[in-house]
């Protein structure tokens, strides 16, 4: 692979074969992709992470040396230290680097450095970033527009979240969870939506979060452009009330969208729809995913492609109907028949979805319900972060009450400190108060889930493993113990 375009200019006059970059918290979703990108580009990479997750295991399998502890000795021989916002400035590796005059930079600064020699395409918004990035990658790649890419999860078509090429484009899933994304200067932005999330990083003020998106969009140069979902009321208001220096392209089901979706139906785990460009270009497509929200993600990819290169309808049709998706996002695991010592179960459908915000859960749940009428849904859900669960508690209660049976796990802290007198039990009691029905089971141990699950399961049930915490581990254990 010819990588001469992308990285030879980044660290001028540095022999990258002898340049060691150390990542603190290398297993994080944002950090791991950058570390892999640099490693595949020829730099020597080391890292540290106290959590032995799948990303750490994967990076280790590539040959990256990773310490499962933080220590000042880990950085003594490195040339650069990169850290994320999840890492405290009191971390011993950061302090050691400062004492030894080793440069220390944030993750976003490294990402900015990587992308400064490209036309950067960033996918932003509260929901759907990972799937949109995957759809954009597959759509451009199929039209011979190969892009460098760092995504938040595995793109199944390449079995990786990272791709290197000699392209002038760099596709990045951009996280708005804290304000450091404002340091980035994108060329093109795809904006899906704006919703209440990560609000604790914005002084619990939703307007400040909205203002940050506005600032980010104003960073786009005059030769770039914005592709935005005009169905989202906040996005629509931003576009109407703020003057940006670049071209604006809209998509959605709305009558005034530049790329308009119509005739949406879903069946057999697929979505069927029409798309038109300013009421001129009109063609029908099928997407190998359920849900209007995923169709919108696909239209974002079409909008970008059409503004970079002429669309080949036959190629586009094949890409969407064969789209494999990305790990843990609206993922259909399969249909199973299985037996335990005491019972046999048939025609059990199993799904996995990473969504951990009430809006995401509601949209995914509705897409499953509308596609599988009159089937009972059992959801195994683990709330993600104390702050999010507390701030959006009423939304969680309302959304989760729509599930036939809910198996509720303890809150996954994701590095946050526990909030006193607050837990998943607050969701449980809220659903009891709201419904007056007992359709929720609180389970305080992952090991106990299957004990309860196989006692309530019936033929033709649907099981959804929902959330961003340890639900992937729960699913893996279930698969190994019952579905192998």
C-alpha positions in Angstrom: 0.0 0.0 0.0 1.3 3.4 -1.0 1.0 5.7 2.1 3.2 8.5 0.8 0.5 11.1 0.8 -0.7 10.9 4.3 2.0 10.7 6.9 5.3 11.6 5.4 4.7 15.3 6.1 3.2 15.0 9.6 6.3 14.8 11.8 8.9 16.5 9.6 12.5 15.3 9.8 11.5 12.4 12.2 12.5 8.8 11.5 9.1 7.2 12.3 10.6 3.8 12.7 12.4 5.0 15.8 9.7 7.4 17.0 7.7 6.0 19.9 4.2 7.3 20.6 2.6 6.3 23.9 -1.2 6.3 24.4 -2.6 6.6 27.9 -6.0 4.8 27.9 -5.2 3.2 24.6 -8.3 1.0 24.8 -10.7 3.9 24.5 -12.9 4.1 21.4 -11.3 7.4 20.3 -7.7 6.5 21.3 -7.5 3.0 19.8 -8.3 4.0 16.3 -5.7 6.7 16.2 -3.1 4.4 17.8 -3.8 1.7 15.1 -3.7 4.3 12.3 -0.3 5.5 13.4 1.0 1.9 13.9 -0.1 0.9 10.5 1.7 4.0 9.1 5.0 2.8 10.5 5.3 4.5 13.9 6.2 2.6 17.0 3.3 2.6 19.4 3.0 1.7 23.1 0.1 2.2 25.4 -1.4 1.6 28.8 -4.9 0.8 30.0 -6.2 -0.7 33.2 -9.1 -2.3 31.3 -8.4 -5.4 29.2 -11.2 -4.9 26.6 -11.5 -6.1 23.1 -9.8 -3.1 21.6 -6.7 -3.7 23.9 -6.6 -7.3 22.9 -6.8 -6.4 19.2 -4.1 -3.8 19.4 -1.9 -6.3 21.3 -2.5 -8.9 18.6 -1.0 -6.4 16.1 2.2 -6.2 18.1 1.6 -3.1 20.1 3.0 -3.3 23.6 0.3 -2.4 26.1 0.7 -2.2 29.9 -2.3 -3.0 32.0 -1.3 -0.5 34.6 -0.2 3.2 34.8 3.3 3.8 35.8 6.0 6.4 35.3 8.3 3.7 33.9 5.9 3.2 31.0 6.9 6.4 29.3 10.6 6.7 30.1 11.8 5.8 26.5 9.0 7.3 24.4 9.1 10.4 22.3 5.5 11.6 22.6 2.6 11.0 25.0 -1.1 11.2 23.9 -3.9 11.2 26.4 -7.7 11.5 26.2 -10.1 13.6 28.3 -10.9 10.5 30.4 -7.3 10.6 31.8 -6.5 12.8 34.8 -3.6 15.3 34.5 -2.4 13.7 37.7 -1.8 10.4 35.9 1.7 9.2 36.8 2.6 8.8 33.1 1.6 12.4 32.3 3.6 13.7 35.3 6.6 11.5 34.4 6.5 12.8 30.8 6.5 16.4 31.9 9.4 15.8 34.3 11.4 14.2 31.6 10.6 16.9 29.0 8.6 14.5 26.8 5.9 16.3 24.8 2.3 15.6 26.0 -0.7 16.3 23.8 -4.4 15.5 23.9 -6.1 13.0 21.6 -7.8 15.7 19.6 -4.5 17.5 18.9 -3.1 14.3 17.5 -6.2 13.8 15.4 -5.9 17.4 14.1 -2.3 16.8 13.2 -3.1 13.6 11.3 -5.8 15.3 9.3 -4.2 18.7 8.5 -2.9 17.4 5.2 -6.3 16.1 4.0 -9.7 17.2 3.2 -11.2 16.0 6.4 -14.8 14.7 6.5 -16.2 14.5 10.0 -19.5 12.8 11.1 -21.0 14.6 14.1 -24.2 14.5 16.1 -25.7 12.9 19.1 -26.9 9.7 17.5 -25.9 7.5 14.5 -22.3 8.7 14.0 -20.7 5.2 13.8 -23.3 3.8 11.4 -23.2 6.9 9.2 -19.4 6.8 9.0 -19.6 3.1 8.0 -22.2 3.9 5.3 -20.1 6.8 4.0 -17.0 4.6 3.9 -18.6 1.8 1.9 -20.4 4.2 -0.4 -17.3 6.2 -1.3 -15.1 3.1 -1.5 -17.5 1.4 -3.9 -17.2 4.4 -6.2 -13.4 4.3 -6.2 -13.2 7.2 -3.7 -11.0 5.5 -1.1 -10.7 7.5 2.1 -8.5 7.3 5.1 -10.8 6.5 8.0 -11.0 6.3 11.7 -14.4 5.0 13.0 -15.8 4.3 16.4 -16.4 0.7 15.8 -15.6 -2.1 13.3 -16.7 -1.5 9.7 -17.6 -5.0 8.8 -16.8 -4.7 5.1 -13.1 -4.3 6.0 -13.2 -5.9 9.4 -11.5 -2.9 10.9 -12.3 0.6 12.3 -9.3 2.0 10.5 -8.3 2.3 6.9 -5.2 3.8 5.2 -4.9 4.8 1.6 -3.2 7.4 -0.5 -6.4 9.4 -0.8 -6.7 13.1 -0.1 -9.8 12.5 2.0 -9.8 11.6 5.7 -13.1 10.3 7.2 -13.5 10.6 10.9 -16.2 9.9 13.5 -16.0 13.0 15.7 -17.1 12.9 19.3 -18.7 15.9 20.9 -18.7 14.5 24.4 -16.5 17.3 25.6 -15.5 20.7 24.1 -12.2 19.6 22.8 -13.8 18.8 19.4 -13.9 22.5 18.9 -10.1 22.5 18.3 -10.7 20.5 15.1 -10.9 22.3 11.7 -13.0 20.1 9.4 -13.4 20.6 5.6 -16.7 18.8 5.4 -19.2 18.0 8.1 -22.1 15.6 8.2 -24.5 16.5 11.0 -27.1 13.9 11.9 -28.9 15.5 14.9 -28.4 17.3 18.2 -29.9 15.9 21.4 -29.4 16.2 25.1 -26.3 14.1 26.1 -22.9 14.6 27.8 -24.6 17.6 29.3 -22.4 17.5 32.4 -19.5 18.6 30.2 -21.6 21.7 29.3 -22.5 22.9 32.8 -25.8 21.0 32.4 -26.9 23.6 29.9 -28.3 22.2 26.6 -27.9 25.6 24.9 -24.2 25.5 25.5 -24.0 22.2 23.8 -25.9 23.6 20.8 -23.6 26.6 20.7 -20.6 24.3 20.6 -22.0 22.7 17.4 -22.6 26.1 15.9 -18.9 27.0 16.6 -17.8 23.7 15.1 -19.7 24.3 11.9 -18.3 27.9 11.7 -14.8 26.3 11.6 -15.6 24.9 8.1 -13.7 26.9 5.4 -15.5 28.5 2.5 -14.5 25.7 0.1 -16.1 23.0 2.4 -19.7 22.3 3.0 -22.2 21.1 5.6 -24.5 18.1 5.0 -27.3 18.2 7.6 -30.4 16.3 8.5 -33.1 19.0 8.3 -35.7 16.7 10.0 -34.0 17.5 13.3 -35.7 20.6 14.7 -32.5 21.9 16.4 -30.4 21.4 13.3 -33.0 23.1 11.2 -33.0 26.1 13.6 -29.2 26.3 13.6 -29.2 26.4 9.8 -31.9 29.1 9.7 -30.4 31.3 12.4 -26.7 31.2 11.7 -24.8 32.4 8.6 -22.1 30.0 7.7 -19.4 30.7 5.1 -19.7 27.4 3.3 -22.3 25.6 1.2 -25.2 23.9 3.1 -26.8 20.7 1.8 -29.8 19.2 3.6 -31.4 15.7 3.7 -34.4 14.1 5.3 -38.1 13.2 5.0 -39.0 16.9 5.1 -40.6 18.4 2.0 -37.8 21.1 1.7 -34.8 18.8 2.0 -32.4 18.8 -0.9 -32.1 15.0 -0.7 -35.6 13.9 0.2 -36.7 10.4 1.4 -40.1 9.0 0.6 -42.1 5.8 0.4 -40.4 4.2 3.4 -41.4 0.7 4.4 -39.5 -2.1 6.2 -39.8 -5.8 6.0 -37.5 -8.8 6.5 -34.9 -6.8 8.4 -34.6 -4.4 5.4 -35.7 -0.8 4.7 -37.1 0.2 1.3 -37.3 3.8 0.2 -37.1 6.4 -2.5 -34.7 9.3 -2.7 -34.9 12.4 -4.8 -32.6 15.4 -5.4 -34.5 18.6 -5.6 -37.5 16.7 -7.0 -35.4 15.8 -10.1 -33.2 12.7 -9.5 -35.4 9.9 -8.2 -34.6 6.3 -7.5 -35.5 3.5 -5.2 -33.1 1.7 -2.9 -33.1 -1.1 -0.2 -30.9 -0.9 2.9 -29.9 -4.0 4.8 -31.0 -2.4 8.1 -34.2 -1.5 9.9 -35.4 1.9 10.9 -36.0 5.4 9.4 -33.0 6.7 11.3 -30.7 4.3 9.4 -32.3 5.3 6.1 -31.4 8.9 7.1 -27.8 7.8 7.8 -27.8 6.3 4.3 -29.1 9.5 2.7 -26.3 11.4 4.4 -23.8 9.1 2.6 -25.6 9.6 -0.7 -25.6 13.4 -0.3 -21.8 13.3 0.3 -21.2 11.0 -2.7 -23.2 13.1 -5.0 -21.2 16.2 -4.1 -17.9 14.5 -4.5 -18.5 12.3 -7.5 -21.3 11.2 -9.9 -23.5 8.5 -8.4 -23.6 5.1 -10.1 -27.0 3.8 -9.3 -26.3 0.1 -9.9 -23.2 0.3 -7.6 -25.1 2.2 -4.9 -28.0 -0.3 -5.0 -25.6 -3.2 -4.4 -23.7 -1.4 -1.6 -26.9 -0.7 0.4 -28.6 -4.1 0.0 -25.3 -5.8 1.0 -24.3 -3.4 3.7 -22.9 -5.3 6.6 -23.2 -2.6 9.2 -20.8 -2.1 12.0 -20.3 -4.0 15.3 -22.8 -3.5 18.0 -25.0 -1.1 16.1 -28.5 -2.3 15.2 -27.0 -5.7 14.7 -29.0 -8.8 13.9 -27.3 -11.7 15.6 -29.6 -14.4 14.2 -32.4 -16.9 14.8 -31.8 -19.7 17.2 -33.3 -22.9 18.6 -31.6 -24.0 21.8 -32.1 -26.3 24.8 -31.3 -26.2 28.4 -31.4 -29.0 30.9 -35.1 -28.3 31.5 -36.4 -26.5 28.5 -36.3 -26.2 24.7 -36.8 -22.9 22.9 -37.5 -22.3 19.2 -37.5 -19.4 16.8 -35.7 -17.0 19.2 -34.5 -13.8 17.5 -31.5 -12.1 19.0 -30.4 -8.5 18.4 -27.7 -6.3 19.7 -27.7 -2.5 19.8 -25.2 -0.1 21.3 -27.7 2.7 21.9 -27.6 3.9 25.4 -29.6 7.1 25.1 -33.4 7.1 25.5 -33.9 8.5 22.0 -31.7 5.7 20.5 -33.4 3.0 22.4 -36.9 4.3 21.4 -36.0 4.4 17.7 -34.5 1.0 17.7 -37.3 -0.6 19.8 -39.9 0.9 17.4 -38.1 -0.4 14.4 -38.1 -4.0 15.8 -41.7 -3.7 16.9 -42.9 -2.5 13.5 -41.0 -5.2 11.7 -42.0 -8.1 14.0 -45.6 -7.6 14.9 -47.1 -9.5 17.9 -43.9 -10.9 19.2 -42.8 -10.5 22.8 -39.6 -8.4 23.3 -37.2 -9.1 26.2 -34.6 -6.4 26.6 -31.4 -6.8 28.6 -30.2 -3.2 29.4 -27.4 -1.7 31.2 -27.5 2.1 31.8 -24.3 3.9 30.8 -22.9 6.6 33.1 -24.5 7.9 36.3 -24.8 11.5 35.0 -26.7 10.5 31.8 -29.0 8.2 33.7 -29.8 10.8 36.3 -30.3 13.7 33.9 -32.5 11.7 31.5 -34.2 9.5 34.1 -37.7 10.3 33.1 -37.0 9.6 29.5 -35.4 6.3 30.4 -38.4 5.3 32.5 -40.9 6.2 29.7 -38.9 4.5 26.9 -38.0 1.3 28.8 -41.6 0.9 30.0 -42.5 0.0 26.3 -40.5 -3.3 26.6 -42.6 -6.4 27.4 -40.0 -7.6 29.8 -36.9 -5.7 31.0 -33.9 -7.2 32.6 -32.1 -4.3 34.2 -28.4 -4.3 35.2 -26.4 -2.0 37.4 -25.3 1.3 35.9 -22.0 1.1 34.0 -19.9 4.0 35.4 -17.6 4.5 32.4 -15.0 6.1 34.8 -17.6 8.3 36.6 -17.9 8.4 40.4 -21.1 6.9 41.8 -23.8 9.3 42.6 -25.0 8.7 46.2 -28.4 7.0 46.6 -28.8 6.6 42.9 -28.8 3.4 40.9 -30.7 1.4 38.3 -33.3 0.9 41.0 -34.5 4.4 40.3 -35.4 3.3 36.8 -37.2 0.2 38.2 -39.2 2.1 40.8 -40.1 4.8 38.2 -41.5 2.1 35.8 -43.5 0.6 38.6 -45.0 4.0 39.4 -45.7 4.7 35.8 -47.2 1.4 34.8 -48.2 -0.2 38.0 -47.1 -3.5 36.5 -44.2 -5.8 37.3 -42.4 -6.3 34.0 -39.0 -5.3 35.2 -36.4 -7.5 36.9 -33.4 -5.8 38.5 -30.3 -8.1 38.3 -27.3 -7.1 40.3 -24.9 -9.6 38.7 -24.2 -10.5 35.1 -23.8 -14.1 36.1 -27.5 -14.2 37.2 -29.0 -12.9 33.9 -29.3 -16.3 32.3 -30.8 -17.9 35.4 -33.7 -15.5 35.1 -33.8 -15.3 31.3 -34.3 -19.0 30.6 -37.2 -19.0 33.2 -39.2 -16.3 31.4 -38.3 -17.1 27.8 -40.9 -18.5 25.4 -40.9 -19.7 21.8 -40.8 -16.9 19.2 -39.5 -14.3 21.7 -37.1 -11.5 20.7 -34.1 -10.8 22.9 -32.4 -7.4 22.6 -29.0 -6.9 24.3 -29.1 -3.1 24.6 -26.4 -0.7 25.8 -22.8 0.4 25.7 -21.5 -1.1 29.0 -20.9 -4.8 29.4 -23.9 -5.9 27.3 -21.4 -7.3 24.7 -19.9 -9.5 27.4 -23.4 -10.7 28.4 -24.2 -11.6 24.8 -20.9 -13.4 24.4 -21.5 -15.5 27.5 -25.0 -16.3 26.4 -23.7 -17.3 23.0 -21.0 -19.5 24.4 -23.2 -21.2 27.0 -26.4 -21.7 25.1 -26.2 -20.9 21.4 -22.9 -22.5 20.3 
